[in-house]
Amino acid sequence: MVVVSAPPTSGATRTHCPYCSLQCGIELRPTVPGLPGPLALEPQADFPTNLGGLCSKGWTATSLLDHPQRLLHPLVRTVRGDRSSPFREATWDEALGRVVDGITAAQAAYGRDAVGCFGGGGLTNEKAYAFGKFARVALRTSMIDYNGRFCMSSAATAANRTFGIDRGLPFPLSDVARARTVVLVGSNPAATMPPAMQHLDAGRADGATHVVVDPRRTATAAGSTLHLAPRPGTDLALANGLLHLAVRQGRVDEAYVAARTRGFAAVRAGVASSWPDRVERITGVPVAQLQQTLDALTAESAMILTARGAEQHSQGTDTAQAWINLALALGLPGKPWSGYGTVTGQGNGQGGREHGQKADQLPGYRKLADPADRAHVAGVWGIDPDELPGVGVSAFEMLDRMGAEGGVRALVLMASNLVVSAPDVNRVRARIEALDLFVVSDIFLSETAELADVVLPTAQWAEEEGTMTNLEGRVIRRRQALPPPTGVHDDLWVMKELAERLGRGRYFSADPGEVFAELRRASAGGLADYSGITPARIDAEQGVFWPCPDTTTDGGAPHPGTPRLFAETFPTPDGRAVFRRVEHAEAAETPDADYPYVLTTGRLMAQYQSGTQTRRVPAPSQSSAQPEVQLHPDLARRLEIGSRDIVLLSTRRGAATFRAQVSDDIRADTVFVPFHWGGASAANALTNPALDPHSKMPAFKACAVAVSRLGAPDEDELLTRPPVHTALSAPTRPTLNQRLQPSRRKDLPMLAQNRFLQGVFAFEGAGMDKPAPLSPELSHLVPEGVVSQALYFRGGNSSDELVSLVLMRDGVAMRYFPIGAKADVHVPLRVVEDIDGGSLIELRLLAPEGLTGTLVVDLGLVEH
């Protein structure tokens, strides 16, 4: 059914909120009719996703349009090439000249892939499309990816390999209200997209059962029928346990499985060992709750919706796959008011991953490695397919090699704040500092823009035209309500100007209408086919759902768009959905004696993403939100932490400080922090960059953490400076070796590998005057081209006298580790010296002559 849009209020501009993927419909009008100036904002009462609702972020969105901290001029460094020198304002000609000079120098010295592009899920479809084209046509580099790799990639990978297509919700959001059961896995829409709760509330009011899977009792969980609180990183085991019960109890839809899927036999065999008691031990979810959840899922209609809580793990793709397997086994995808979906996060997180700013992708969800796809897109672009570069590397892989051999030496970044939002931000900051050229386009001087060589101001959402694609796959229009400030241009203009200076300007347009028309042609015939979507149709129909091919070329009627997928078939070669067997595995990092708790991260209602925008909103609803760590009362008592105390969190990568929020809404073995802040409260100074092998998603949602009280509630200064931390990948004062060789680290990628000298060894003392070899297993030759550093030493001594182990470098003692009689030691090590490649590391023994006993030895090293 086509929904006809109501006309806007007189003098108003109909557009959409700039924040999350809900893309709430709003109207903007001048506060003084007929005059430029501040805009008044009202929600559209009839737009289908928000139905007249807005959250606090949406209501305050216009306050940033004339914010005093807004960038209005390009900025360059006072001393070219010296990022320690202050910024100064520059003309566009000078700023773009510096960018082009840096790009051409990097490519001349290191090749075309020495320049990279990093995009964002907030860019319009036109800008995301143009950015992918800019990388491959103007720069002719394969090095492009975007921050959606940190958001949607795991669910997208699982959906593509199962259904043959990735659209977050394969049905309109309004269908949620009609499902008799909704299971939300790792999703908290009450905080992240409050207007969407109208659809969930309508379902509950009609008697629907809602199950929320989350280690925290969030606002969404508090309003649900049933709350499951698994240990972070165990959602896959939970899904397999539910499928085990479905198989055992005869609740699999065997007719659906036989007619519409393949591969179930292997999955059935795989979940045979996921018996309920075992799943309870792994997840902490009681068997009775497993049964309640399965009973609910076998209602007449049911949906399973996953989000970042389930997906941002080193096994996030397999976790999403496990929930998809469950949905398929119950016959949900394609059934009315039923199915599997994933809740997209960023404003254009859906469209941003469809049109070419991913490393392996071309517009229309075409594959860069497919010759036919390359030929089609090259034809639209007017180039030879052989000119297109190959597949690049994923976001974190590109970031982690910046400034290193084989990595990019210059980076152009749009719509992303990496030193707040990327995992292990200390590593990312170090790699940014190793670049020869760093260019940032933003509306404010974000934490990342502060590190740039050149900063380019850009137009805001209400100052530009374009299209966005929301969480449903509904393509909508962003309309201009006022022009950008004098001297500020949008990113399409910037890309066109840079392409002109690189001799490739004829391939680009700065007009969003022209770019969208080209996008339609480039996407034609692809999975994400926009060719039948026109601005007029978007206006008339409150958005158009893709795929929507152009069926009018031979006089046919316009395609209606596709609000609901999978009703009859799946876009796979044989039309069947594909089961894939997946097994539970522990998180990439699990608690131990040093880091005994689990850290998980997420969003607050008042903030959005890295907080570049919302932390600047003056309204109390935004400005009063502060970075707090949520911990259970039992944990707080154990650690003598009181409400509002200053708490230090430490992981193997870094440390951060937060105020304590003591609450029984979280598991006692887990702590939660929001990721919207940088500086002393940078959650991503703590997170683990271990990557999912399929999607290359970092493990944001589970790592091991130590928790301690740092200060009293009134010691506010502890929240203003980043804490010192002993983790080797965290910044430390440079060692003498580093100061004497300042360029060496720039050429080393920060892909760390751990080494261990360890074992249990019988010994006989040779005297206390000279360290004696203990075992060949306690020696290691550092490979050429890397640097080794000592991380910790643990040792135990069974003898009746004190002994010492000595850390030797090329025969010279570096550190002594005394171990008392029948005692053990654990020594965390600060970086005191780099051990260069080619050096021999040994542990030798000092023990009284003739003394016998047994030593337990464990020396941890890290090599970059």
Secondary structure as GFF3:
##gff-version 3
##sequence-region A 1 864
A	DSSP	beta_strand	13	16	.	.	.	ID=ss1
A	DSSP	beta_strand	25	30	.	.	.	ID=ss2
A	DSSP	beta_strand	39	43	.	.	.	ID=ss3
A	DSSP	alpha_helix	56	59	.	.	.	ID=ss4
A	DSSP	three_ten_helix	61	64	.	.	.	ID=ss5
A	DSSP	beta_strand	75	77	.	.	.	ID=ss6
A	DSSP	beta_strand	87	89	.	.	.	ID=ss7
A	DSSP	alpha_helix	92	110	.	.	.	ID=ss8
A	DSSP	three_ten_helix	112	114	.	.	.	ID=ss9
A	DSSP	beta_strand	115	119	.	.	.	ID=ss10
A	DSSP	alpha_helix	125	133	.	.	.	ID=ss11
A	DSSP	pi_helix	134	138	.	.	.	ID=ss12
A	DSSP	beta_strand	144	146	.	.	.	ID=ss13
A	DSSP	three_ten_helix	147	150	.	.	.	ID=ss14
A	DSSP	alpha_helix	153	163	.	.	.	ID=ss15
A	DSSP	three_ten_helix	173	178	.	.	.	ID=ss16
A	DSSP	beta_strand	181	185	.	.	.	ID=ss17
A	DSSP	alpha_helix	189	192	.	.	.	ID=ss18
A	DSSP	three_ten_helix	194	196	.	.	.	ID=ss19
A	DSSP	alpha_helix	197	205	.	.	.	ID=ss20
A	DSSP	beta_strand	209	213	.	.	.	ID=ss21
A	DSSP	alpha_helix	219	222	.	.	.	ID=ss22
A	DSSP	beta_strand	226	228	.	.	.	ID=ss23
A	DSSP	alpha_helix	235	248	.	.	.	ID=ss24
A	DSSP	alpha_helix	254	260	.	.	.	ID=ss25
A	DSSP	beta_strand	261	262	.	.	.	ID=ss26
A	DSSP	alpha_helix	264	270	.	.	.	ID=ss27
A	DSSP	three_ten_helix	271	273	.	.	.	ID=ss28
A	DSSP	alpha_helix	276	283	.	.	.	ID=ss29
A	DSSP	alpha_helix	287	297	.	.	.	ID=ss30
A	DSSP	beta_strand	302	306	.	.	.	ID=ss31
A	DSSP	alpha_helix	308	311	.	.	.	ID=ss32
A	DSSP	alpha_helix	316	329	.	.	.	ID=ss33
A	DSSP	beta_strand	339	342	.	.	.	ID=ss34
A	DSSP	three_ten_helix	351	353	.	.	.	ID=ss35
A	DSSP	beta_strand	361	362	.	.	.	ID=ss36
A	DSSP	beta_strand	366	367	.	.	.	ID=ss37
A	DSSP	alpha_helix	371	381	.	.	.	ID=ss38
A	DSSP	three_ten_helix	385	387	.	.	.	ID=ss39
A	DSSP	alpha_helix	395	400	.	.	.	ID=ss40
A	DSSP	beta_strand	410	414	.	.	.	ID=ss41
A	DSSP	alpha_helix	418	421	.	.	.	ID=ss42
A	DSSP	alpha_helix	425	433	.	.	.	ID=ss43
A	DSSP	beta_strand	437	442	.	.	.	ID=ss44
A	DSSP	three_ten_helix	449	451	.	.	.	ID=ss45
A	DSSP	beta_strand	454	457	.	.	.	ID=ss46
A	DSSP	three_ten_helix	461	463	.	.	.	ID=ss47
A	DSSP	beta_strand	466	469	.	.	.	ID=ss48
A	DSSP	beta_strand	474	478	.	.	.	ID=ss49
A	DSSP	alpha_helix	491	501	.	.	.	ID=ss50
A	DSSP	three_ten_helix	505	507	.	.	.	ID=ss51
A	DSSP	alpha_helix	512	523	.	.	.	ID=ss52
A	DSSP	alpha_helix	535	541	.	.	.	ID=ss53
A	DSSP	beta_strand	544	545	.	.	.	ID=ss54
A	DSSP	beta_strand	577	578	.	.	.	ID=ss55
A	DSSP	beta_strand	597	602	.	.	.	ID=ss56
A	DSSP	three_ten_helix	614	616	.	.	.	ID=ss57
A	DSSP	alpha_helix	620	623	.	.	.	ID=ss58
A	DSSP	beta_strand	628	631	.	.	.	ID=ss59
A	DSSP	alpha_helix	633	638	.	.	.	ID=ss60
A	DSSP	beta_strand	646	650	.	.	.	ID=ss61
A	DSSP	beta_strand	655	662	.	.	.	ID=ss62
A	DSSP	beta_strand	670	674	.	.	.	ID=ss63
A	DSSP	three_ten_helix	679	681	.	.	.	ID=ss64
A	DSSP	three_ten_helix	683	685	.	.	.	ID=ss65
A	DSSP	beta_strand	688	691	.	.	.	ID=ss66
A	DSSP	beta_strand	698	699	.	.	.	ID=ss67
A	DSSP	beta_strand	703	711	.	.	.	ID=ss68
A	DSSP	three_ten_helix	716	719	.	.	.	ID=ss69
A	DSSP	alpha_helix	736	740	.	.	.	ID=ss70
A	DSSP	three_ten_helix	745	747	.	.	.	ID=ss71
A	DSSP	beta_strand	753	764	.	.	.	ID=ss72
A	DSSP	beta_strand	767	773	.	.	.	ID=ss73
A	DSSP	three_ten_helix	776	778	.	.	.	ID=ss74
A	DSSP	beta_strand	779	781	.	.	.	ID=ss75
A	DSSP	beta_strand	787	797	.	.	.	ID=ss76
A	DSSP	beta_strand	803	809	.	.	.	ID=ss77
A	DSSP	beta_strand	812	819	.	.	.	ID=ss78
A	DSSP	beta_strand	823	828	.	.	.	ID=ss79
A	DSSP	beta_strand	835	836	.	.	.	ID=ss80
A	DSSP	beta_strand	840	847	.	.	.	ID=ss81
A	DSSP	beta_strand	852	863	.	.	.	ID=ss82
###
